Amino acid sequence: MKRITLVLCALSLITLQSYAQSKADEANYTNGVFIVNEDWYGHQNSTVNWLSNEGEWTYRVFQKENPDHELGCTTQFGTIYGDNFYFVSKQDRDPGASVTGARFSVCDAKTMKIKKTFQYIATQNGDNNTIESIADGRSFLGVNEHKGYIGTSNGIWLFDIDNLKIGSQIEGTGNPSEDGYGKLYYAQIGNMLRKDEFVYAVHQQYGLQIINPETDQIVRTIQAPIDGDKQRGFGSIIMSKDGNIWLSVAQDQTGGGATAPYLLKLDPTTQDTTRIHIPTGINAPANSWYAWTADGFCSSKQHNRIYWNGGTNSWFSNSNIYCYDIDSNEFSQILNLTDTEWKLYGAAFRVHPVTDELYCFYYHDFIDPTHVLTRLSNKGEELQQYSMIENFWFPAMPVFPDNEPPVIAEIEKIRNNYTPFIIPLSDIVTDADNMEAAIVKSIVSISNEDILSANITNGNLSVTPKGVEGDADITIKFNSNGKVAQSTISINLSPGNPDKIDSEQVLRSAYYNDRQLYINNCDAFNFTLYNMNGQNIETFHVNSNTFSIPVNKPNGIYILKGSNGKDNIILKVIIK
């Protein structure tokens, strides 16, 4: 019996050691940056490299984590949404590759393990019962935690995130040619974004298509401007930190690469557009319909600034990066490689969502396999270069992990009579690696619809009392790039309550994030922080309406009590 016990113990020890080793060997791609590469057309399929925060490269991580599998040909787009990393390739296999890859691939964002790949996005029957692709890949947008949109050379296709299935084409987004497919670089879908209730998608020929994501129907199309006898086109689309939408403008819709000398700003609340003229000496954002890329047109998540690469023509836009500071209305050139040995490759630069640094890919020449990733400050100062093994990487774009969930502040119970009121929801939610303006808010439930109705428009919660006394809880869902959190807003309606809501008082809130305690709209309050045992943990004075203080306490629920001599406030804070 003792020998059997010893054998069982030994086997258990081996099993535990094997399990521990397998967990240790499992890669975790959360602290660094991915580089999605076109790679060497005519020789091999596209690749993905990983640079850790320690400056160490891991090459071809898709193949490394998924032996015998590869991406497709010319992967120009990658994005992380929720727990998934989505890769979109133009075709399924490079002419020189030995492995058939996929036009659309879904991986675990932390481990890079494949969840599912799709050789085709959409097909039709060809001659001799062959299968023909009718949609080459371009882009992907996570619409909500259950659904995504795949942008292609032939319209937008629905994607079921829960079941990993490609659905139908959104009507009106497709290629207008007779066979529904047409030329590879004609009537393409480019980049897409979601702001509040709508998705905004750039169509090469039609303009900006505005889509209701609940019905997957186009509700409006904004055509590119007409200047004299020139019908302009749109290049790409981004959102700035203030929530406005920006479009780069192409000289026409042919895909020749020429630009117009202005940006178009769209106010998503009114859908009105404003031209922002680009001054002499600053080149307009490059566009790339002629050989589609995701374009080097991007924004900061920390400051109200947008960035782009530009030149006299999109074909010659590999030396300069420009910045437009929206708040100060100032344009500047922050990078000029003209007199150096380096060039900026394609659209291969983006802004880090937390550090606000620019990650830019340099190369010497198309016949030289030397590439280097350069990290710049947001003013263009070189911080560090990361050399690589030689290969014709031809990088498409950097992609940063999404590590932080949305954090929601607790707010006091709202007391009102029967007057309608509005709560700006962006003031009670934050995300360390995303813009508050990009967080999508929706109503999950209303506990007592006999006393009120509510809806969310442009990120604001509108509450309409029905003239009945009582209490109701409104549960709100906050979706920040696929990461979801919920919060409940409690409301008491009574004829004896105030006839209007003091928005500052309603939005007095506190939340904890990244070892900081944030307190909003509580200027001149004195606060005491208590643990759940009632013990006084810390006391401090708040001297602004956007106050923060370092807090290093054990995880748990805490009570924050404050007073300014006139008003008292009690808030719950969760430290985790």
N, C-alpha and C positions, 0 to 999 in steps of 0.2 A: 504493500500500500504506500509506503514511504517513497519507493522508487517511482510509482505512478504519479504521486503528488509532485515530486521533484521535476519529472518530465513535463507535467502540466504547467508548473511554474515557469520552467524554462521556455516552453512554447509561448506562454502568455507574455513573458519578457521580450521574446523575439518579435511577437506581434506588435507590442507597444512600441518597441524601438523602430520597427518598420513603419508604423503609422506616424510616429514623431518625425522620422526622417523624410517620409513622403510629404508631410506638412511643411517641413523646413525647406524641401526642394521646390515646393510650389511657389512659382513667381507671384509677386504682388506688384502690379504696375500702378502705384498710386502716388509716388513721390518722385516726380520728374516730368518729362514731356515726351510725347510720341511725335515722330516725324513720318508722315505718310508720303511715300515716294511713288512717282510714276515709274521709276527705274528705267532700265535700258530697253527702249522699244526695239523690237526685232530680235531680241536675244533672250529676254526672260520676263516673267510676270512681275507685277508690282510688289512692293515690299513695305514693311513698317519697321523703323528703328526706334529704339528707346534710349533716352539719355536720363540717367538718374540725377537726383539733386547733388550727388557727390561727383558728378562729372564723368561717370562711367557709361560707355556705350554698350548696349546689347543690340546686335544687328539681326535683322530679319526675324523679329519676334513672332510674327504670325506663323511662319514655317517652324520656328523653334518650338512653339507651344502646340502646334498641330501638324505633326509629321505627315508627309504625303499629301498635304493640302496647301493650296496657294491662293492668293488673291487673283483677280482677273487682270486684264490688260489695261494699262493706263488708269490706275486708281487716282482720281483727282480730288476725292472728297472723303473726309472722315469726320465723325462727330460722336461724342458721348452723350447719351440721353438716358437718365435713370441708371440702371445697372448694365446697360448694353453699350457696346462700341459698334457703330454702323459704318461700313466701308462701301463706297459706291464706285464701281469701275465702269469704264466705257464699254469694254467687251469682256468676254469670259476667258479669252486665252490669247496671249501674245503669239505672233507668228513664229517666234523662235523658242517658245517654251515647250517643255515636254509634258507638262501637267495642265489639264483643263481646270481653270479656276472658276470664279463666279463674278457675275456683274454686281451682285448684292450679297454682302456677308454680314452676319451678326455674331459678335463675340461677347463673352463676359468682359466687362470693362476693367476688372481688377486682375484677371488671370490670363486674358486673351484666348481662352479656350473657345472653340467654335460652338455656337448654339445652333446655327443653321446657315447654310449657304444656298444661293440661288443662281444657277447657271444663266437663267433667263429672267427678265422682269416681266416681259409680255411677249407672246409669240403668235404666229399664224402658220397655217399649213403651206408649205412650199411645193415645188415640183417633186414628183415621185414620193409623195407623202413625207417629205422632210419637214423638220421644224425650223422655222425662221424667226429670228429675233425681230421685233418691231419697236423696241425701246432700248436704247443704249443709256447707261447710267450717267447721271449728273450729280444729284445732291439728295440729301435726306433731311427731313424736319420731324422731330418729335412733337406731335400735336397735343397729346395728353398722355397719361400713363398707359393708355390702352391702344393708342392709334398713332401712326406716323404717315407722312407723305413722302413718296419717292419721286424726285424730279428726274426727268429723262429727256431724251431727244424727241420724245413723242408723248408729251403730257405728264400729268401727275397721277401716280397710282397709289391706291390705299394700301396700307400695311397694318395688319392685325398684330400688335406687339404681344398680346397674351398668348396667341396661338401660332405666332411666327408664320403668317400666311400673307401672300400678296393678293390683293383684291382687284377691283375694277378701276378703270380710269375715271378721273373726275371730268364730267362733261364740260366741254368748252376749253380744255387745257391742251388738247392734242395738236398734232401737226396737221395743217389744213390741206396737205396734198391729197390727191385722189385716192391713193392706196392707204392713207392714214399713217404713213411712215415718212416718206419723203427723204430729202437730203439729210445727211448726218449733222450738218451744221446749219440747219435752217429751222426756224420756229421751235427752238429749244426752250426748255425750262432751265432757269439758272438757280440762283440762291433763293431761299425762302426764310421767313421768320414769322413768329406768332407774337402779337401784341394784344393783350386782353381778349376780346371776343372774336378776333379775326386773324386769319392767316394771310400774309402778303407774299405773293410769288411773282418773280420776274419772268415774263415770257418775251422771248426775243422779238417776236413780231407784234403781239397784241398789246404789250405794255405791262402794267402792274395789275395783276389779277387778285382781287380781294375775295376771300373765300370764308364762308361760314363753316367752321369745323364741326358744328353739330349736325348739319345737313350735308356737308361736303358739296355745297353748291356755290358757284360764283355769284356774288351779290353786286359786284361793281368791277369795272375795268377802267383804270386810269391810263389813257394813252400818253405816250411820251410827247414832249412839246413839239410844236411846229414852229420853226424859225424861218420866216420868209417862205421859200419853196422847199425847205428841207424838213422832212419828217425825221425827227430824232428817234433814238431808241434808248432803252435803259440798259445799263451794264450789270450792276449788282446792287444789293440792298443790305443795309445794316441798321441797327438801333443804337442810339446814343444813350448815355446814362440818364438824361432827362426824360427819356421815353419817346422822343421824336424819332421818326424814320427818315433815313437818308438814302438817296438813289444817285449812283453815278450815271452819267449821261453819255451815250455814244453818238457820234456824228450822224449815223443813220442806222438802219436795221440790217445792213448787208453782212455785218460781221467783219468789216475791213480793219477794225482796230482803231480808227480815228475817234477823237473825243470832242465833246462840246465844252466850252470854257466856263462851266458852272456846275454846281450841285443842286439837287432838288430836295428840299426838306418837306416832309409830309407830317402834318399834325394828325395823329391817329384819332383824336377826339372829334375833330371836324372833317377830317380827310381833305383839308385844304392844303395846297402846295405853295411853296415859296422858293423862288430862285435865289441861290447864294452864289454870287459871281466870284470867280477865282481871279485874284489879281495877277498882273503881269509878273513873270518870274517864278510863278508857281504853276506846275503842270497839273492838268486834270487827272483823275484816277484812270488808270489803264483798264481796258475791257478786253475780253478774250473770247468772244463768240466764234472767232475764226478757228480756234482750237481750244475748246472750252476748258477753263480752269475756274477755281473758286474765287479768283481775283484777290489782289492784295489790298482790299478795302475793308477795314476793320475798326473797332472802337475799343476804348478803354472802359473797363467796368469800375474803375476807381475814380476817374475824372471825366468831366464832360468834354471829351476830345475824340476826334476821329482821325484815322491815319490811312495813308494809301501810298503806293508807288506810282510814279508817273513819269512820262517823257514827252517829247514832241509828238510821238505816236506810240500806241500800245506796244508796237514791235520794238521800240527803243525806250523801254521804261525800267531798265535794270540797273540804274545808278542812283536813283533818288527816292527818298521817303519824305513825305510831307505830313504836316499835322495842322488840323484846324481846331483851335480852342474855341468852343462854341460860346462859352460865357463871356470871354473877352473879345470875341469876333476877330481873332488874329490868326493869320496863316503863317506858317514857318516851314523852312526846309530843315529837317533834323538829321538827314544822312545824305552825303554826296560822295559816291565812289568813283567819280569821273576820272580823277587823277591817281587812282590806286590800281593795283593788280587784280582787284576783285570786281565781280558783278553780282547783283542780286538776282537769284533765279526765280523767274515766274512770279507766282503768288505766294512764295514760301516765306512769309513772315506773318506773325500774329502777336498780340499783346497778352502778356500773362495776366490772368484774371485777379490775382492777389498782389503780386509784386509790382505790377504795372510796367514791367520791363518788356522790351521787344526782343523776340527770338527771330533771327533773320538768317537765311541760308545764302552763303556766298559760293561762287564758283569762278574759275578762270575763263574757260572757254568750252564750247560744246565738244571739242575733241580732247579735252583734258579731264581725267576722272577725279580731279582734286576738288573736294568740297569741304567746307567748314561751317559749323553753326556758330553764329556770333550773338552774344547777349548784350543788348544795349539798354541804357537807361531811357526813361521816357523823353529825355531831351536829346537822345542820339549819342550819348557818350559810350564808348566801348568799355564794357565791364569784363568780358571774358570771351575767349574763343575756344571751341572744342573741335579739335582735329579728328578726322575719321580715316578709316581704311579707304584705299582708293577703289572707287567704283563709279559708274555712271548712274548715280542715285536719282538725279533730276527730281528733287523734292517737290511735292505738291503743296503741303501745308503742315504746320505744327498743330497738334491737338493736345490740350491740357486736361489732365484728370479732373473730374468733378468730385471733390472729397467732402464738401460741406453741405448739410441739409439746410432748408429754410428754418429760421428761428422766429417764433412768434411771441410777441410781448403780451403779457396779461393786462387787460384793461378793466377798469371798474365797471360795476353794473350801471347801465344807462337808465336814467329816470327821466321820463318825459310825459307831457300830457298827450294830446291827440294831434300834435303838429308833425308833419312829415320832416324827416331829417336825413342827413348824409354822413357817413363815416368813411374817410379816405383810408382804404385798407393798406396802401403802401406805407403808411406811417407806423404800422404795427408789425411789419414783417421785414426781415433782413436775411441776407445770405452772403457769407464771407467770400464766395467765389462766383457770385452772379449779381446782376443788377436787380434792385428792387422793382424797377419798371418792367423787367422781363418775367416776373413771377405772375403766373396766371391764377386768378382767384375765382372760385365758384361756390355756390350755395349747395351744401349737402342736405340740410334739413332745416325745417322750422317747426319747433315743438308745438306751437299754438297758433295756427293760422286763423283762428276766430278773432284774434285781436289785432293782427297786422299782416301785411304782405311785404315782401322784400325782393329786390333784384340787384344784380351787380352790373354796372355799366362803366366802362373806362376805368376799371379798378376801384370804383367807389361803391360802397354798400348803401343803397337807397331804401329807407324804411318808411312805409306808409301805414300809420295807425288806422284802425277801422272804427274808432270811437267807442271801444269796449275796454273796460278796466281789466287788468290782469298782467301776467308774466309770460314771457316767451324766451326761448333760447334759439339763437340762429347759429348753426354750425357751418363754418367756412372751411373750404379746402384751399390750400396754397400749394401750387405745383411750381417748383423751381427746377427747371431743366430735367423733369422726370422724377425728382425727389419730392415727396408729398408729405405735408404736415397738416393737421387740422386744429382749429380753435373754436371755442364757443363764446359768443357774445350774448350776455344776458341783458334783457330789457324789461323794465317795469313801466307800464302805462297806467296813469291815473290822472283824473282832472285836477288834483292838487299839486301835481308835479310842475316843473318849469314849462313855459310854453315854447321854449327853444333850447337847443342843445349848445352848450359852450364847448366848441370843438376842441379847444385846448384842454379843457377839463376832461372831456371824454377820452382824449388821446394821451392822458397821463399814463405812462406805461413803463415797464421795466423788463429787461430780458438779459440773459447771460449768454455770451458767445466768446470762445477763444480766450478764456481766462480774464474777460472784462465784463463788468456789470454796467449795462447801459440804462440810463433813465431819461425819459423824454417828457418835455412840457412840465417840468417841476422846478423851474428856477426859484431860488430863495427858500426851498424846502430843507428842513433838517430831517435826516433819515436814521433809523436804527434797523439793523438786519438781525433777525432772530432765527434760530434753528427751530425744529419742530418740538423741541423740549421747552421752548420759551426762553432759552438762554440768549442773552445779548451778545452777539458775535462781533458787531462793528457799528460805529456811529460816524456819520459824516454829513457835511453840508454840501448842497448842490448849488452851483453858481451859474448854471446856464440851462436852456431848454433842451440842449443836446449834450448831456453830461455822461461821462464814463469814468470808471475807476477800476484799477486792477483788483481782482478778487481771487484769492487762492484758498478755496475751501473744499472740504470733501463733497463728493456727489450727494445730492439729496434735494429735498424741498425746503425752501426757506421763506420766511415772511418778512416783508419790507414794510415798515410803518413810517409814515412821514407827516409833517405838519409845517405850514408856513404861518401859523398863528391865526389863520382864518379858516382854511380848509384842511381836512385830515384825509389821508389816503392810506389804504392797506392793499398791498399787491403780493402776489405769490411769485416766487422766482425759483426756477428749476435749474440746478447746476448739475451738468453731466458731461 
